[in-house]
Amino acid sequence: MSFKNRLFWIVGSVGLIFDQLTKYLIVRSLELTESIPLWEGVFHFTYVTNKGAAFGLFRESGGWLRWLSLTVSLGLMALAWFGPKMQRWEQVGYGFILAGALGNGIDRFLFGEVIDFLDIRLINFAIFNIADVCINIGIICLLISAFGQSEKSARS
């Protein structure tokens, strides 16, 4: 059986499993706000939660974010299932975005907040999680796909 957009489903599944597994391990290993330096002053695992979006935006009114995560996830799955066969970079990009949307969406539905733990202190960046990384990698992949398409069109 040939499975359309196979990479989308593989990347989405693996990304989601990795996100949820790392969050589970953090919750089981650390107390809330506890921090373990992996490289002192540069990179730590710091267990925090976030009721809002990236950088704590919409913290006071973030309940709608769970529905946004669900809508994005269902839309991406419908695109992969019912839409055309996507190019490789599109499949990977949308798969990563699906993993991130589902990973943070699951947190929002189950706990009312997202579990974050990746703490880059060298640049004083917001604490984030694997789902956030997946979304950003997905966007990069879609940009590669878009620029690759425009280069192919320009050569034709």
Long-range contacts (C-beta under 8 A, 24 or more apart in sequence): 4-80, 4-81, 4-85, 5-80, 5-81, 5-83, 5-85, 5-86, 5-91, 6-91, 7-88, 7-91, 7-92, 7-95, 8-76, 8-80, 8-86, 8-91, 8-92, 8-94, 8-95, 8-98, 9-80, 9-95, 10-95, 11-91, 11-92, 11-95, 11-96, 11-98, 11-99, 12-76, 12-94, 12-95, 12-96, 12-98, 12-99, 12-102, 13-99, 14-99, 15-95, 15-96, 15-98, 15-99, 15-100, 15-103, 15-130, 15-131, 15-134, 16-98, 16-99, 16-102, 16-103, 18-99, 18-130, 19-99, 19-100, 19-103, 19-129, 19-130, 19-131, 19-134, 20-103, 20-106, 22-117, 22-129, 22-130, 23-103, 23-107, 23-115, 23-117, 23-129, 23-130, 26-115, 26-117, 27-115, 30-117, 35-119, 41-121, 41-122, 42-120, 42-121, 42-122, 43-118, 43-119, 43-120, 43-121, 43-122, 44-119, 44-121, 45-117, 45-118, 45-119, 46-116, 46-117, 46-119, 46-127, 47-115, 47-116, 47-117, 48-116, 48-117, 48-127, 49-111, 49-113, 49-114, 49-115, 49-116, 50-113, 50-114, 50-116, 50-127, 51-112, 51-113, 51-114, 54-126, 54-128, 54-132, 55-126, 56-126, 62-108, 63-112, 65-104, 65-108, 66-105, 66-108, 66-109, 69-101, 69-102, 69-104, 69-105, 69-108, 70-105, 70-109, 72-97, 72-101, 73-98, 73-101, 73-102, 73-105, 76-101, 87-145, 87-148, 87-149, 89-141, 89-142, 89-144, 89-145, 89-148, 90-141, 90-142, 90-145, 92-138, 92-141, 93-137, 93-138, 93-139, 93-140, 93-141, 93-142, 93-144, 93-145, 94-138, 94-142, 95-138, 96-134, 96-135, 96-137, 96-138, 96-141, 97-134, 97-135, 97-138, 97-139, 97-142, 98-138, 99-131, 99-134, 99-138, 100-131, 100-132, 100-133, 100-134, 100-135, 100-138, 101-131, 101-135, 102-131, 103-129, 103-130, 103-131, 103-134, 104-129, 104-131, 104-132, 107-131
